[in-house]
Amino acid sequence: MNFSSFIAQRLTFQSKRTFSKLIVRIAIVGIMLGLGVMILSIAIVKGFKREIQDKVRGFAGDIQITKFDNNFSYENSPFMVDTGFVRKVQASPLVKEIMPYATKPGIIKANGEIEGVVLKGVDKSYDWGIFKSTLVGGKVIDFADSAASQNQVMLSSRIANRLKLKVGDDLLMYFIQEPMRKRKLNIVGVYSVGVEDVDKTFVIGNLALIQRLNGWTHREAGGFEIQIKDFDNLTQASNEVNTVLPTYLRLYTINETYPAIFEWLSLLDVNTQVMLVLMIIVATINMISALLIMILERTAMIGMFKALGATNWSIQSVFLYNAAYLIGVGLLLGNTFGLGISWFQQKTHFFKLDQASYYMNFVPIELTVFDVVVLNVGTLVICLVVLLLPSMLVSRIQPVKAIRFK
C-alpha cells in the first residue's frame, strides 16, 4: 500500500472531525440525488419515446404508401396491388412486414347520437399487436370467418363512451357516396391507444367491406403500411423502399404523418440533456466544497507531511483518493435510489399520468445496463477531473506556516 492511499484510508475511516463529516455527508447526498435523478430522467424519457413510438407505429406502420395523386382526403384512391413490388419490399432485410389497408369516412348513428369517424379497413395480414395490448374489452377482428368478419368493427373507448356503446352492440354506419350506403356493424372490441388523433377518429374494420362499398376488386387497396425491424433505420428503409416503388405510388414516413408527436419527442431529448448537465454541476460543486473544507481542516497535517519530504502530488493524491471513495459511496447510493424507483415503477405503475395529455396513464420506464454504466463512469470521471483544480491548493501551502495553523 502506498503512502497516499494509506493516509486517505485513515482520513476516511478514522477521522474525528465533526464539521468535515457533515460537509462530506452533504456531498455524498448530492451525488446520490444527482445520479438518481439522472438515471430516472434517462429511464422516463426513453420509456416515453418507446411507448409513444410503439403506439403510433403499431397503428399506422413506419412507412405508408399511397397512390401518387392530389387526393389528400381519407377517401383513398385505389390501385392494383402489385405482387412483384410487394415481394421486393418483403425481401428487404430491414422490413418486417407489409400490409394493405384502405380508409373511408363515415357517420355512426347510435342511441340518438351521431359521430363522424373514419373506417380503416385491414385484412388478415394486419399486425394486431398494439390493439391487443390496448384492448379495454372484447377482442380483435377474427378473419377466420370471412363473411362474418366483414360486419365486425373495433371502436375506441372514446367513441364508444360518446355513443353509449359497448362490446356486442350493433350500430349503423352511413357512408356518404352516390347512392348513400349504410351498413349494420357489430362491435367486437373496444380499444384505447391513448393517441388522440387515433382514438377520436378511427374505427377498425375489414378491408373487404371498403372494397365492396367502393366497387373495388379484391386485388385493389387504398395503400400499404410497412413495419420495419429497427426504427433507427427508418431513413435507410424508406430510401430502399423508394428505389423499388412504382412511379404511380409515393411513400410517407411516420415522422411525416404525425410530425407534431415526433417533434415533441425530439424536444424531450433536449430537456434530458439539460437535466444531466445541471445534475453533474450540482454534484461537482458539492464535491469541490467538501474537498476544499477537508484541505483547510488538514492544513497542519499537510505542512507536517511536506516537512517530512512528501511531494505536492503525493499529498494531492491523498485527497483525491478520499474524494474518489466519497464519490463511490455517492454512486452506490445513487444507483440504489434511481434503479430502485425505476424497478418499482416498472413493476407497479404506481405513478400515474393524465392519458389525454401524455398519451398514456402511467410513467413508463426503459433503462439498459449501458445507460447505467455510462452515467456512473461519466459522473466519476467528471468529478475527479474537476477536483484536480482545488486539490492543487496543496502546493500553495508552506510547511512552516501550515504547522502553526490551527
C-alpha positions as CSV (number, residue, x, y, z in Angstrom):
1,M,0.0,0.0,0.0
2,N,1.4,3.4,-1.0
3,F,1.6,6.5,1.2
4,S,-1.3,8.3,-0.4
5,S,-3.8,5.5,-0.2
6,F,-2.8,4.6,3.4
7,I,-3.3,8.2,4.6
8,A,-6.6,8.5,2.6
9,Q,-8.0,5.4,4.3
10,R,-7.0,6.8,7.8
11,L,-8.8,10.1,7.0
12,T,-11.8,8.3,5.6
13,F,-12.5,5.7,8.2
14,Q,-10.9,7.1,11.4
15,S,-11.4,10.9,11.1
16,K,-12.6,12.6,14.3
17,R,-13.5,15.9,12.7
18,T,-17.2,16.6,13.1
19,F,-17.6,19.6,10.8
20,S,-16.0,18.0,7.8
21,K,-18.1,14.9,8.4
22,L,-21.2,16.9,7.9
23,I,-19.9,18.5,4.7
24,V,-18.8,15.1,3.4
25,R,-22.3,13.7,4.1
26,I,-23.9,16.6,2.2
27,A,-21.6,15.9,-0.7
28,I,-22.5,12.2,-0.8
29,V,-26.2,13.0,-0.7
30,G,-25.7,15.5,-3.5
31,I,-24.0,12.8,-5.7
32,M,-26.7,10.3,-4.7
33,L,-29.5,12.6,-5.7
34,G,-27.7,13.8,-8.8
35,L,-27.1,10.2,-10.1
36,G,-30.5,9.0,-9.1
37,V,-32.3,11.8,-10.9
38,M,-30.1,11.3,-14.0
39,I,-31.0,7.6,-14.0
40,L,-34.7,8.4,-13.6
41,S,-34.6,11.1,-16.3
42,I,-33.0,8.7,-18.9
43,A,-35.4,5.9,-18.0
44,I,-38.5,8.0,-18.1
45,V,-37.6,9.8,-21.4
46,K,-36.6,6.6,-23.1
47,G,-39.8,5.0,-21.8
48,F,-41.9,7.8,-23.1
49,K,-40.3,7.6,-26.5
50,R,-40.7,3.9,-26.8
51,E,-44.3,3.8,-25.6
52,I,-45.5,6.6,-27.9
53,Q,-43.5,5.4,-30.9
54,D,-44.8,1.9,-30.4
55,K,-48.4,3.1,-30.2
56,V,-48.2,5.3,-33.3
57,R,-46.1,2.8,-35.2
58,G,-48.5,0.0,-34.2
59,F,-51.5,1.8,-35.7
60,A,-50.0,3.5,-38.8
61,G,-46.8,1.5,-39.5
62,D,-43.4,3.1,-40.1
63,I,-44.0,3.8,-43.8
64,Q,-47.2,4.4,-45.6
65,I,-47.6,4.0,-49.4
66,T,-50.5,5.6,-51.3
67,K,-51.3,6.4,-54.9
68,F,-49.4,9.4,-56.4
69,D,-52.2,11.9,-57.0
70,N,-53.7,15.1,-55.4
71,N,-56.0,13.2,-53.2
72,F,-55.2,14.1,-49.5
73,S,-58.6,13.1,-48.1
74,Y,-59.5,10.0,-46.0
75,E,-61.2,8.6,-49.2
76,N,-58.3,6.7,-50.7
77,S,-57.7,6.4,-54.4
78,P,-57.5,2.7,-55.3
79,F,-54.6,1.0,-57.1
80,M,-53.9,-2.6,-58.1
81,V,-51.8,-4.5,-55.6
82,D,-48.5,-5.2,-57.5
83,T,-47.4,-8.5,-56.1
84,G,-44.0,-8.0,-57.7
85,F,-43.5,-4.8,-55.8
86,V,-44.7,-6.4,-52.6
87,R,-42.2,-9.3,-52.9
88,K,-39.3,-6.8,-53.4
89,V,-40.2,-4.9,-50.3
90,Q,-40.6,-8.1,-48.3
91,A,-37.2,-9.3,-49.5
92,S,-35.5,-6.3,-47.8
93,P,-33.7,-7.3,-44.5
94,L,-34.9,-4.0,-43.0
95,V,-38.6,-4.7,-43.5
96,K,-40.7,-6.7,-41.0
97,E,-44.0,-6.8,-42.9
98,I,-46.1,-5.0,-45.5
99,M,-49.9,-4.8,-45.1
100,P,-52.7,-3.4,-47.4
101,Y,-55.3,-1.1,-46.0
102,A,-57.9,1.5,-47.0
103,T,-59.8,4.3,-45.3
104,K,-63.3,5.6,-45.8
105,P,-65.1,8.4,-43.9
106,G,-68.5,7.6,-42.4
107,I,-71.1,8.6,-39.8
108,I,-72.1,6.4,-36.9
109,K,-75.7,6.7,-35.6
110,A,-76.5,5.1,-32.3
111,N,-78.6,5.8,-29.2
112,G,-79.7,9.1,-30.6
113,E,-76.1,10.3,-31.1
114,I,-74.1,10.7,-34.3
115,E,-70.3,10.8,-34.7
116,G,-68.1,11.4,-37.7
117,V,-65.4,8.7,-38.0
118,V,-63.0,7.1,-40.5
119,L,-63.3,3.4,-41.1
120,K,-59.9,1.9,-41.5
121,G,-60.1,-1.5,-43.3
122,V,-57.4,-4.1,-42.8
123,D,-57.0,-7.8,-43.8
124,K,-55.8,-10.9,-42.1
125,S,-52.1,-9.9,-42.5
126,Y,-52.5,-6.9,-40.2
127,D,-50.4,-6.8,-37.1
128,W,-52.8,-6.6,-34.1
129,G,-50.0,-6.1,-31.5
130,I,-50.9,-2.6,-30.4
131,F,-54.6,-3.2,-30.3
132,K,-54.3,-6.4,-28.3
133,S,-52.2,-4.6,-25.7
134,T,-54.7,-1.7,-25.5
135,L,-57.9,-3.6,-25.5
136,V,-60.4,-2.3,-23.0
137,G,-62.9,-5.1,-23.8
138,G,-63.7,-7.7,-26.3
139,K,-61.3,-9.0,-28.9
140,V,-59.7,-8.1,-32.3
141,I,-61.5,-8.9,-35.6
142,D,-61.5,-12.6,-36.4
143,F,-60.8,-13.2,-40.1
144,A,-61.3,-17.0,-39.8
145,D,-64.9,-16.5,-41.0
146,S,-64.5,-14.1,-43.9
147,A,-68.3,-13.4,-44.2
148,A,-68.8,-12.6,-40.5
149,S,-65.6,-10.5,-40.3
150,Q,-66.9,-8.0,-42.9
151,N,-69.5,-6.8,-40.3
152,Q,-67.1,-6.7,-37.3
153,V,-65.6,-3.4,-36.1
154,M,-63.5,-2.1,-33.2
155,L,-64.2,1.2,-31.6
156,S,-62.0,3.4,-29.4
157,S,-63.3,3.7,-25.8
158,R,-63.7,7.5,-26.5
159,I,-66.1,6.9,-29.4
160,A,-67.9,4.1,-27.5
161,N,-68.5,6.2,-24.5
162,R,-69.6,9.2,-26.6
163,L,-72.2,7.0,-28.4
164,K,-73.1,4.9,-25.3
165,L,-71.9,1.6,-27.0
166,K,-70.2,-1.5,-25.7
167,V,-68.9,-4.8,-26.9
168,G,-71.6,-6.9,-28.6
169,D,-73.8,-3.9,-29.6
170,D,-74.8,-3.2,-33.2
171,L,-74.5,0.2,-34.9
172,L,-75.4,1.8,-38.2
173,M,-72.7,3.4,-40.2
174,Y,-73.6,5.7,-43.1
175,F,-71.2,6.3,-46.0
176,I,-71.6,9.5,-48.0
177,Q,-71.5,8.4,-51.6
178,E,-73.8,8.2,-54.6
179,P,-76.0,6.5,-53.7
180,M,-75.6,6.8,-49.9
181,R,-74.8,3.4,-48.3
182,K,-75.4,2.2,-44.7
183,R,-74.2,-0.9,-43.0
184,K,-75.2,-2.6,-39.8
185,L,-72.0,-3.5,-38.0
186,N,-71.2,-5.4,-34.8
187,I,-68.7,-4.2,-32.2
188,V,-66.3,-7.0,-31.3
189,G,-63.7,-4.9,-29.4
190,V,-63.1,-1.6,-27.7
191,Y,-59.5,-0.2,-27.6
192,S,-57.8,2.8,-26.1
193,V,-54.5,3.5,-27.9
194,G,-54.1,6.8,-26.0
195,V,-53.1,8.8,-29.1
196,E,-55.9,11.4,-29.5
197,D,-55.7,11.5,-33.3
198,V,-56.3,7.8,-33.4
199,D,-58.9,7.4,-30.6
200,K,-61.2,10.2,-31.7
201,T,-61.1,9.4,-35.4
202,F,-60.7,5.8,-36.4
203,V,-62.9,2.7,-36.4
204,I,-61.1,-0.5,-37.4
205,G,-62.9,-2.9,-39.8
206,N,-62.5,-5.3,-42.6
207,L,-60.8,-4.2,-45.9
208,A,-63.2,-6.3,-47.8
209,L,-66.1,-4.1,-46.6
210,I,-64.5,-1.0,-48.1
211,Q,-63.7,-2.8,-51.3
212,R,-67.4,-3.8,-51.6
213,L,-68.7,-0.3,-50.8
214,N,-66.3,1.3,-53.3
215,G,-66.8,-1.3,-56.0
216,W,-63.2,-2.4,-55.9
217,T,-61.9,-5.8,-56.7
218,H,-60.2,-7.9,-54.1
219,R,-56.8,-7.0,-55.6
220,E,-57.3,-3.3,-55.1
221,A,-56.3,-1.3,-51.9
222,G,-56.0,2.3,-50.8
223,G,-52.5,1.9,-49.5
224,F,-49.8,-0.2,-47.8
225,E,-48.4,0.1,-44.3
226,I,-44.8,-1.1,-43.8
227,Q,-43.3,-2.0,-40.5
228,I,-39.5,-2.2,-40.2
229,K,-37.5,-4.2,-37.8
230,D,-35.5,-1.3,-36.3
231,F,-37.0,2.2,-36.0
232,D,-33.5,3.7,-36.0
233,N,-33.2,2.5,-39.6
234,L,-36.3,4.4,-40.8
235,T,-34.5,6.7,-43.2
236,Q,-32.4,3.9,-44.7
237,A,-35.5,1.7,-45.1
238,S,-37.6,4.4,-46.7
239,N,-34.8,5.1,-49.2
240,E,-34.6,1.4,-50.0
241,V,-38.4,1.0,-50.5
242,N,-38.4,4.2,-52.6
243,T,-36.0,2.7,-55.1
244,V,-38.4,-0.2,-55.9
245,L,-41.6,1.9,-55.7
246,P,-43.6,2.0,-58.9
247,T,-44.0,5.5,-60.4
248,Y,-47.7,5.7,-59.6
249,L,-47.1,5.3,-55.9
250,R,-45.5,7.5,-53.2
251,L,-44.5,7.0,-49.6
252,Y,-44.6,8.8,-46.3
253,T,-42.7,8.0,-43.1
254,I,-44.4,8.0,-39.8
255,N,-42.5,11.2,-38.9
256,E,-44.2,13.0,-41.8
257,T,-47.6,11.5,-40.9
258,Y,-47.5,12.6,-37.3
259,P,-45.0,15.5,-37.2
260,A,-46.2,17.1,-34.0
261,I,-45.8,14.0,-32.0
262,F,-42.2,13.3,-33.2
263,E,-41.2,16.9,-32.8
264,W,-42.4,16.8,-29.2
265,L,-40.3,13.6,-28.6
266,S,-37.2,15.2,-30.0
267,L,-37.7,18.1,-27.5
268,L,-37.6,15.6,-24.7
269,D,-34.0,14.7,-25.6
270,V,-33.0,18.4,-25.2
271,N,-34.7,18.5,-21.8
272,T,-32.9,15.4,-20.7
273,Q,-29.5,16.8,-21.8
274,V,-30.2,20.0,-19.8
275,M,-31.1,17.9,-16.7
276,L,-28.0,15.8,-16.9
277,V,-25.7,18.9,-17.2
278,L,-27.4,20.5,-14.2
279,M,-27.1,17.4,-12.0
280,I,-23.4,17.0,-12.9
281,I,-22.8,20.6,-12.0
282,V,-24.6,20.2,-8.6
283,A,-22.6,17.0,-7.8
284,T,-19.2,18.6,-8.7
285,I,-19.9,21.8,-6.8
286,N,-20.8,19.7,-3.7
287,M,-17.5,17.7,-4.1
288,I,-15.4,20.8,-4.6
289,S,-16.8,22.3,-1.5
290,A,-16.2,19.2,0.5
291,L,-12.6,18.8,-0.8
292,L,-11.7,22.4,0.0
293,I,-13.0,22.1,3.5
294,M,-11.1,18.9,4.1
295,I,-7.9,20.5,2.8
296,L,-8.4,23.6,5.0
297,E,-9.1,21.3,8.1
298,R,-5.9,19.3,7.4
299,T,-3.6,22.3,6.7
300,A,-1.4,21.4,9.7
301,M,-1.1,17.8,8.6
302,I,-0.2,18.9,5.0
303,G,2.6,21.1,6.4
304,M,3.9,18.3,8.5
305,F,4.0,15.9,5.5
306,K,5.8,18.5,3.4
307,A,8.3,19.0,6.2
308,L,8.9,15.2,6.2
309,G,9.6,15.3,2.4
310,A,6.2,14.4,0.9
311,T,5.7,15.8,-2.6
312,N,2.8,18.0,-3.6
313,W,1.4,15.3,-5.8
314,S,1.5,12.6,-3.1
315,I,-0.4,14.9,-0.8
316,Q,-2.9,15.8,-3.6
317,S,-3.4,12.1,-4.2
318,V,-4.4,11.7,-0.5
319,F,-7.3,14.0,-1.0
320,L,-8.2,12.6,-4.5
321,Y,-8.3,9.1,-3.1
322,N,-10.5,10.3,-0.3
323,A,-12.7,12.1,-2.8
324,A,-12.9,9.0,-5.0
325,Y,-14.1,7.0,-2.1
326,L,-16.8,9.5,-1.2
327,I,-17.9,9.7,-4.9
328,G,-18.0,5.9,-4.9
329,V,-20.3,5.9,-1.9
330,G,-22.5,8.5,-3.5
331,L,-22.7,6.5,-6.8
332,L,-23.6,3.3,-4.9
333,L,-26.4,5.1,-3.0
334,G,-27.5,6.9,-6.2
335,N,-27.8,3.6,-8.1
336,T,-29.8,2.1,-5.3
337,F,-32.1,5.1,-5.3
338,G,-32.5,5.5,-9.1
339,L,-32.7,1.8,-10.0
340,G,-34.9,1.0,-7.1
341,I,-37.5,3.6,-8.0
342,S,-37.3,2.6,-11.7
343,W,-37.8,-1.1,-10.8
344,F,-40.7,-0.2,-8.5
345,Q,-42.4,1.9,-11.2
346,Q,-41.8,-0.7,-13.9
347,K,-43.5,-3.4,-11.8
348,T,-46.4,-1.5,-10.3
349,H,-47.1,1.6,-12.5
350,F,-47.6,3.4,-9.2
351,F,-47.0,6.9,-10.6
352,K,-49.9,7.8,-12.9
353,L,-50.4,10.4,-15.7
354,D,-53.3,12.1,-17.5
355,Q,-53.6,10.0,-20.6
356,A,-55.3,12.9,-22.5
357,S,-52.1,14.9,-22.1
358,Y,-49.4,12.3,-22.2
359,Y,-50.8,9.5,-24.4
360,M,-50.5,7.0,-21.5
361,N,-51.9,6.6,-18.0
362,F,-48.6,5.8,-16.2
363,V,-45.0,6.9,-16.1
364,P,-43.1,4.5,-18.5
365,I,-39.6,3.2,-17.7
366,E,-36.9,1.9,-20.0
367,L,-33.3,1.5,-19.0
368,T,-30.4,-0.5,-20.2
369,V,-27.2,-1.6,-18.5
370,F,-25.2,0.5,-21.0
371,D,-27.1,3.7,-19.8
372,V,-26.3,3.0,-16.2
373,V,-22.6,2.2,-16.8
374,V,-22.2,5.4,-18.9
375,L,-23.8,7.6,-16.2
376,N,-21.7,6.1,-13.5
377,V,-18.4,6.3,-15.3
378,G,-19.2,9.8,-16.7
379,T,-20.0,11.1,-13.2
380,L,-16.9,9.6,-11.6
381,V,-14.5,10.8,-14.3
382,I,-16.0,14.3,-14.5
383,C,-16.0,14.8,-10.7
384,L,-12.4,13.5,-10.3
385,V,-11.1,15.7,-13.2
386,V,-12.8,18.8,-11.8
387,L,-11.4,18.1,-8.4
388,L,-7.8,18.2,-9.7
389,L,-8.1,22.0,-9.6
390,P,-9.0,22.6,-5.9
391,S,-6.5,19.8,-4.9
392,M,-3.7,22.0,-6.3
393,L,-4.3,24.3,-3.3
394,V,-1.9,21.9,-1.5
395,S,1.0,23.3,-3.5
396,R,0.3,26.7,-2.1
397,I,0.6,25.7,1.5
398,Q,4.0,26.4,3.1
399,P,5.2,23.9,5.7
400,V,6.3,26.4,8.5
401,K,3.1,28.4,8.3
402,A,0.9,25.3,8.0
403,I,2.4,23.6,11.1
404,R,1.5,26.7,13.1
405,F,-2.0,26.7,11.6
406,K,-4.9,25.9,14.0
